[in-house]
């Protein structure tokens, strides 16, 4: 009987040891599995963040980074596409007929001003007309006397000079009235070009000094882009080359053409300015705004041209890459809306506003280009839960 009890105890002990051994082997297997392919980690967010524009997705592109340059460009209006209108003399605002955002035609009335000094211009014009009439009469008399040999050539010359001076004064006063759009003591401010009222500083009853700018009008159809290219790359940019514009806030792109260059180096920034003309269908240009500009680079010399094709890499905007635990990663959209794969990437380098990726992304991968920091925060927060 005692042998039977001892046997049961031994069997129990052996059975318990076997279970503990199985548990010890299973735990490392589970741990190893969780460490496999860290790039397969997934984050799910509210799709409304994408719909609202806080998260922007764009396709990664396979490019030859050495064959192009990406720089920041500013949207500017040429001289014929922007106008500033102000008071040419001290006056007081009587009425304002437009406000910011209004679209106006060339010649449209913007405001009227009361200008007591305008009466002086009418006085100057009347005086100039009187002087011109008298000078012409004196000249006529001197010419008659010259025919009768009753005056000198010098007197005739002086009379002619006085008449020409009086005519010039009359023309000047007439042009001032035309320029000021004066009627009585009222100055009328008109739009010299068609466009959008970008700024309005006129307030009814306010007194304005001569030279004060009251309105700014921009013709949005004439906007272009100024891109400052590093001095070392300026010779590789060709007039007529096709460039690409990208709006950082939306990721939207449109084409453009390099139409001019200053061919002069900025002494401080050491850059050369190029002007790009956006294609007609390019919408959303805002004067004073910024866009990312991608320009092709021509071979600098025959040696570069004979070196063969440059290696291609996947490129994404620099804002696409964030670091988590000191490792560069990108968020790649899956087929499920709001679901992203956290992908570890290996970078060749950062170049201007793009990141050149050696491993981790493929051409055409849909990558978060705006809002990656937001997703990083969501990912870190999810790890604490």
Secondary structure, DSSP 4 states (H G I P E B T S, - for coil): -HHHHHHHHHHHHHHHHHHHHHHHHHHHHHHHHHHS-GGGEEEE--THHHHTTSSEEEE-EEE-GGGEEEEEEEEEE-GGGEEEEE-SSSEEEEEE---TT-EE-TT-EEEEEE-TTHHHHHHHHHHHHHHHHHHHHHHHHHHHHHHTT-S-HHHHHHHHHHHHHHHHHHHHHHHHHHHHTEETTEEEEE-SS-EEEEEE---TT-EE-TT-EEEEEE-GGGEEEEEEEEGGGGGGPPTT-EEEEE-TTT--EEEEEEEEEEEEE-TTT-EEEEEEEE-TT-----TT-EEEEEEE---SSHHHHHT-PPPPEEEEEGGG-EEETTEEEEEEE-SSTTEEEEEE-EEEEEETTEEEEEES--TT-EEEEE-HHHHHHHHHHHHH-
